[in-house]
Amino acid sequence: MDGGLIRIKFPARPYQRELIDYFRSGGRNAYGVWHRRAGKDRTATFIESELACKRVGLYWHALPEYQHARRVIWDNITGDGQKLIDINFPAGMVRRRHEQDMKIELVNGSIWQLVGADNFNALVGSNPVHVTFSEFALMHPKAREFIRPILTENNGTALYITTPRGYNHAHDLWQSAKNDPNWYARLLTVDDTCVIDRARLEEERATMPEELYRQEYLCDWSAANVGAILGRYVETAEKEGRVTDEPLYDPEGADVEISSDIGFRDTATFWFWQPRPDGFALVDYDEDTGLDAEDWIERLRGRYPYGTIWLPHDARAKTFATKRSVSEQFQSAGIAKRVAIVPQQRTMDRINAARIIMPRCRFQRTSCAAGLAGLRAWQYKFDTERKTFSKEPDHDWASHPGDGFSYGASILKERILTPQPKPIIPKPARTIGEWISMAERKSLRQSGRI
């Protein structure tokens, strides 16, 4: 304490101070695309502590998944051996800490809290005046959509920090922010900051895929699809015009098949497939969290004429709430001609099925936008110790649309409709008179008389 002021010791680097000064001067929206280990979260929490002292309100530091917040921020130990939150929220400014909720009440009445963007529906109804979207490229795209109106109403501030992950929603926002004079936008590679020892960088480069190095340390958007499961297949569909703005549903065509990944607290996803002679039209996609089987049945009812609704193998499990499985509830609802369970199989087999069927799929862009974003972002989990990707997909927001699509692919790849050849109708045999007439015409043509 010094004259009633609390001094936080943060030896900010020049690029960090630039971002800090932007918010000190009244800036409202900032986007930092910084390389790995550039100090993104440390800078962001410092900015949050300053803002919380100036304006009483609720301040969120959001990560892609709530379960990672404790390890990444709450229990984080900096390079000099101190807890990150103890540095940026020293005892003199703290009234109470809530260990379980990872929340800090400040002496002036402000509240700072770690939240997870994986359950963004639960965040609606709160009233933050600032939100930091940490690792924004890994977040569910809808998280920003849900929170942005709240910040607008509160005349609040927002900070987005991330490293690239391909041409996804984070890249779209970057393209907009860097051309908007009202935004602070800065992309920084290791060559810009010079904060990581060159020998350490060479070691990193030698022990990890080149594309991943370019993604993490050179902030290369084009290299960020490394580890993607279906990303290049979606890109190919875009280039070939199989992702279209034109309505794809054919009322005169086959009944729609649904494949799903059911979850209650997790996201539940539904893909709508219409078989057609050249493969499948993905005519629709739906997802949400916190809904039970009855909610989904009413939400799906009457949208299309359904052939089969394919449910994941765990839909057989019964719940204490209804004493009936999800499968039994869908079957008794009568919204489809048939309800069936996808056989349990290895994840790799489902992925292979998805890769086989993707070239035969067309997607309705607007109705499938959220699902396509998930297919682009679905990726294998990276093992930081072994410096390689695992054989299993990462369980993040993109795994739900990925699983839902691959469940359908594993069944429907065997049922691709093929055009039926037109029947050959034999011509009736000619009569003797017709043969004579043909011979006479041929003779006349040869003599030049016709």
LUMRO-626534 format. One line per 8 residues: number of its first residue (from 1); for each residue y, x, z of C-alpha. Coordinates in pm, whole numbers, padded with zeros to 5 digits, always signed. Example, Ala and Ser with C-alpha at 12.3 -4.5 7.8 and 13.67 -1.06 7.14 Angstrom:
BEGIN
1) -00450/+01230/+00780  -00106/+01367/+00714
***
This chain:
BEGIN
1) +00000/+00000/+00000  +00348/+00125/-00087  +00641/-00101/-00010  +00422/-00408/-00046  +00282/-00284/-00378  -00083/-00198/-00442  -00133/+00107/-00659  -00454/+00119/-00862
9) -00556/+00467/-00970  -00659/+00448/-01333  -00602/+00764/-01539  -00571/+00571/-01863  -00620/+00754/-02189  -00345/+00710/-02452  -00527/+00438/-02646  -00614/+00254/-02323
17) -00251/+00271/-02207  -00141/+00126/-02541  -00351/-00185/-02477  -00237/-00206/-02115  +00128/-00186/-02221  +00074/-00465/-02471  -00017/-00708/-02193  +00251/-00566/-01961
25) +00509/-00656/-02227  +00392/-01017/-02242  +00130/-00997/-02518  -00109/-01293/-02542  -00397/-01200/-02775  -00559/-00861/-02825  -00867/-00733/-03005  -01010/-00388/-02937
33) -01296/-00275/-03161  -01380/+00046/-02977  -01678/+00277/-03000  -01950/+00290/-02737  -01839/+00450/-02406  -01470/+00428/-02490  -01401/+00252/-02159  -01363/-00103/-02285
41) -01469/-00289/-01969  -01290/-00050/-01735  -00966/-00100/-01925  -01016/-00477/-01943  -01081/-00521/-01569  -00769/-00315/-01493  -00564/-00543/-01719  -00716/-00847/-01550
49) -00625/-00720/-01203  -00263/-00666/-01308  -00236/-01008/-01471  -00395/-01174/-01167  -00127/-01020/-00941  +00155/-01145/-01162  +00035/-01501/-01218  -00183/-01701/-00981
57) -00478/-01842/-01169  -00843/-01815/-01265  -00942/-01499/-01456  -01274/-01463/-01635  -01452/-01156/-01761  -01717/-01303/-01990  -02029/-01123/-02111  -02280/-01248/-02371
65) -02535/-01327/-02097  -02473/-01398/-01730  -02777/-01201/-01618  -02624/-00882/-01757  -02293/-00923/-01576  -02416/-00777/-01247  -02554/-00461/-01403  -02275/-00405/-01655
73) -01974/-00485/-01435  -02043/-00591/-01075  -02273/-00300/-00985  -02128/-00055/-01236  -02068/+00298/-01106  -01805/+00497/-01295  -01842/+00859/-01393  -01656/+00971/-01081
81) -01904/+00790/-00854  -01705/+00478/-00762  -01780/+00110/-00815  -01578/-00027/-01104  -01466/-00342/-00923  -01366/-00140/-00614  -01133/+00070/-00828  -00960/-00215/-01008
89) -00976/-00463/-00717  -00910/-00246/-00408  -00951/-00386/-00058  -00577/-00438/-00010  -00562/-00708/-00278  -00893/-00881/-00192  -00920/-01176/+00047  -01290/-01243/-00004
97) -01580/-01131/-00223  -01859/-01368/-00323  -02155/-01144/-00392  -02386/-01417/-00521  -02132/-01567/-00762  -01980/-01231/-00858  -01638/-01370/-00774  -01333/-01218/-00602
105) -01056/-01415/-00430  -00728/-01224/-00421  -00474/-01240/-00140  -00220/-01411/-00366  -00459/-01696/-00448  -00588/-01577/-00785  -00962/-01576/-00855  -01142/-01321/-01075
113) -01499/-01398/-01181  -01775/-01274/-01406  -01923/-01545/-01631  -02187/-01566/-01903  -02103/-01700/-02248  -02470/-01797/-02295  -02403/-02116/-02100  -02061/-02196/-02243
121) -02108/-02572/-02197  -02102/-02519/-01820  -01768/-02337/-01848  -01589/-02639/-01990  -01395/-02817/-01716  -01274/-02498/-01549  -00917/-02386/-01600  -00883/-02011/-01668
129) -00549/-01857/-01760  -00711/-01541/-01900  -01050/-01462/-02052  -01189/-01128/-02163  -01469/-01165/-02417  -01670/-00847/-02359  -01916/-00747/-02636  -01779/-01036/-02838
137) -01998/-00952/-03139  -02308/-01033/-02930  -02175/-01362/-02795  -02261/-01709/-02913  -01988/-01794/-03168  -01924/-02129/-02999  -01815/-01967/-02673  -01470/-01891/-02809
145) -01442/-02236/-02967  -01503/-02402/-02631  -01270/-02181/-02428  -00979/-02134/-02668  -00830/-02487/-02622  -00820/-02431/-02245  -00624/-02108/-02285  -00388/-02274/-02532
153) -00314/-02556/-02289  -00254/-02310/-02005  -00041/-02075/-02214  -00303/-01817/-02126  -00409/-01479/-02259  -00725/-01348/-02423  -00875/-01006/-02479  -01167/-00941/-02715
161) -01353/-00611/-02684  -01660/-00512/-02882  -01841/-00273/-03110  -01940/-00416/-03451  -02260/-00606/-03522  -02240/-00676/-03894  -02032/-00926/-04085  -02051/-01204/-03828
169) -01803/-01410/-03627  -01661/-01096/-03464  -01583/-00951/-03805  -01422/-01278/-03915  -01191/-01272/-03613  -01115/-00904/-03673  -01007/-00977/-04030  -00774/-01246/-03901
177) -00638/-01055/-03600  -00553/-00732/-03782  -00334/-00925/-04027  -00160/-01137/-03761  +00167/-00988/-03628  +00124/-01186/-03305  -00199/-01001/-03222  -00271/-00652/-03098
185) -00567/-00522/-03304  -00704/-00169/-03300  -01031/-00017/-03426  -01117/+00318/-03271  -01403/+00552/-03359  -01514/+00867/-03175  -01303/+01063/-03422  -00997/+00865/-03314
193) -01040/+00898/-02938  -01208/+01242/-02913  -01334/+01150/-02564  -01702/+01233/-02619  -01816/+01591/-02643  -01913/+01689/-02996  -02244/+01841/-02886  -02334/+01514/-02712
201) -02252/+01321/-03026  -02473/+01546/-03237  -02755/+01486/-02988  -02705/+01111/-03015  -02700/+01125/-03393  -03022/+01325/-03404  -03212/+01086/-03176  -03111/+00743/-03308
209) -03115/+00568/-03648  -02821/+00675/-03864  -02712/+00314/-03916  -02708/+00258/-03541  -02497/+00570/-03486  -02247/+00449/-03746  -02239/+00111/-03574  -02199/+00235/-03217
217) -01976/+00538/-03262  -01804/+00494/-03600  -01747/+00117/-03566  -01892/+00062/-03913  -01923/-00311/-03978  -02139/-00257/-04287  -02398/-00054/-04094  -02430/-00298/-03808
225) -02726/-00497/-03942  -02966/-00227/-03825  -03243/-00393/-03628  -03172/-00732/-03786  -03483/-00942/-03851  -03364/-01177/-04124  -03008/-01057/-04182  -03065/-00908/-04527
233) -03256/-01220/-04634  -02956/-01437/-04544  -02729/-01195/-04730  -02952/-01219/-05038  -02945/-01598/-05018  -02564/-01583/-05014  -02550/-01353/-05317  -02797/-01568/-05511
241) -02603/-01887/-05442  -02874/-02038/-05223  -02622/-02100/-04946  -02414/-02379/-05092  -02136/-02620/-05003  -02300/-02892/-05209  -02503/-03155/-05021  -02871/-03068/-05052
249) -03037/-03375/-04904  -03207/-03589/-05169  -03256/-03951/-05056  -03518/-03990/-05329  -03701/-03673/-05227  -03970/-03592/-04972  -03945/-03681/-04604  -03765/-03425/-04388
257) -03971/-03193/-04167  -03825/-03066/-03837  -03906/-02736/-03668  -03771/-02666/-03322  -03739/-02433/-03028  -03721/-02652/-02719  -03537/-02542/-02407  -03364/-02722/-02122
265) -03143/-02463/-01958  -03184/-02243/-02265  -03057/-02362/-02600  -03276/-02607/-02794  -03261/-02576/-03173  -03373/-02797/-03462  -03402/-02706/-03833  -03430/-02984/-04093
273) -03645/-02892/-04396  -03680/-03107/-04709  -03969/-02994/-04935  -03875/-02970/-05302  -04044/-02833/-05615  -03874/-02493/-05587  -03929/-02447/-05212  -03726/-02601/-04930
281) -03375/-02731/-04877  -03249/-02668/-04525  -03032/-02978/-04511  -02924/-02966/-04147  -02935/-02777/-03817  -02863/-02883/-03460  -02851/-02707/-03124  -02735/-02773/-02769
289) -02806/-02686/-02407  -02886/-02896/-02102  -03047/-03185/-02291  -03394/-03319/-02211  -03648/-03468/-02451  -03509/-03822/-02424  -03159/-03700/-02511  -03287/-03519/-02818
297) -03497/-03814/-02932  -03190/-04038/-02940  -02981/-03767/-03103  -03235/-03722/-03385  -03325/-04087/-03429  -03238/-04231/-03770  -03067/-03922/-03907  -03327/-03878/-04184
305) -03670/-04023/-04265  -03898/-03773/-04092  -04243/-03668/-04200  -04353/-03434/-03918  -04162/-03305/-03617  -04308/-02965/-03530  -04272/-02869/-03165  -04341/-02525/-03009
313) -04667/-02473/-02822  -04501/-02500/-02479  -04403/-02862/-02560  -04746/-02957/-02422  -04632/-02871/-02068  -04565/-03167/-01842  -04256/-03188/-01618  -04219/-03314/-01264
321) -03928/-03534/-01375  -04125/-03747/-01624  -04492/-03648/-01569  -04513/-03648/-01949  -04493/-03352/-02183  -04218/-03314/-02442  -04483/-03372/-02709  -04594/-03701/-02550
329) -04235/-03822/-02526  -04167/-03749/-02894  -04492/-03913/-03001  -04424/-04232/-02809  -04067/-04254/-02943  -04188/-04324/-03296  -03899/-04151/-03474  -04130/-03965/-03716
337) -04454/-04037/-03898  -04617/-03753/-03706  -04549/-03518/-03415  -04746/-03193/-03407  -04761/-02866/-03215  -04716/-02532/-03390  -05024/-02320/-03313  -04956/-02031/-03078
345) -04938/-01703/-03268  -04794/-01356/-03251  -04419/-01323/-03290  -04468/-01075/-03574  -04676/-01329/-03767  -04397/-01584/-03737  -04142/-01327/-03851  -04353/-01236/-04153
353) -04382/-01605/-04240  -04004/-01641/-04219  -03957/-01343/-04451  -04205/-01489/-04699  -04042/-01830/-04709  -03674/-01724/-04706  -03655/-01653/-05083  -03773/-02012/-05143
361) -03506/-02168/-04919  -03163/-02312/-04994  -02916/-02381/-04712  -02641/-02641/-04681  -02356/-02418/-04562  -02153/-02648/-04340  -02432/-02835/-04163  -02638/-02515/-04114
369) -02349/-02280/-04030  -02448/-02226/-03665  -02813/-02174/-03758  -02725/-01925/-04033  -02509/-01731/-03788  -02810/-01709/-03558  -03040/-01589/-03839  -02789/-01318/-03928
377) -02762/-01201/-03567  -03133/-01227/-03473  -03248/-00871/-03409  -03507/-00653/-03243  -03434/-00526/-02894  -03318/-00163/-02883  -03490/+00066/-02633  -03211/+00294/-02507
385) -03454/+00540/-02349  -03679/+00585/-02653  -03390/+00549/-02897  -03584/+00303/-03111  -03618/-00069/-03171  -03899/-00256/-03000  -04150/-00479/-03178  -04012/-00788/-03003
393) -03683/-00968/-03078  -03403/-00947/-02825  -03386/-01265/-02616  -03023/-01359/-02667  -02843/-01660/-02814  -02963/-01575/-03167  -03329/-01581/-03066  -03325/-01962/-03038
401) -03230/-02043/-03401  -03453/-01751/-03506  -03753/-01886/-03318  -03694/-02241/-03439  -03679/-02127/-03802  -03985/-01900/-03776  -04193/-02175/-03612  -04125/-02392/-03915
409) -04187/-02109/-04160  -04528/-02035/-04007  -04641/-02390/-04089  -04447/-02480/-04401  -04505/-02163/-04602  -04848/-02300/-04686  -04702/-02630/-04806  -04450/-02526/-05067
417) -04448/-02786/-05341  -04514/-02657/-05693  -04399/-02834/-06007  -04679/-03032/-06167  -04728/-02952/-06539  -04659/-03239/-06775  -04982/-03393/-06903  -05071/-03303/-07260
425) -05114/-03623/-07459  -05327/-03558/-07768  -05188/-03684/-08096  -05398/-03946/-08273  -05614/-03817/-08558  -05466/-03852/-08906  -05622/-04086/-09159  -05754/-03974/-09499
433) -05449/-04128/-09660  -05213/-03923/-09442  -05397/-03601/-09534  -05369/-03687/-09908  -04998/-03764/-09869  -04940/-03431/-09693  -05122/-03243/-09974  -04912/-03417/-10243
441) -04583/-03327/-10067  -04694/-02965/-10037  -04771/-02951/-10412  -04433/-03098/-10501  -04249/-02843/-10280  -04436/-02555/-10444  -04346/-02676/-10792  -03985/-02705/-10697
449) -03962/-03076/-10768  -03862/-03147/-10401
***
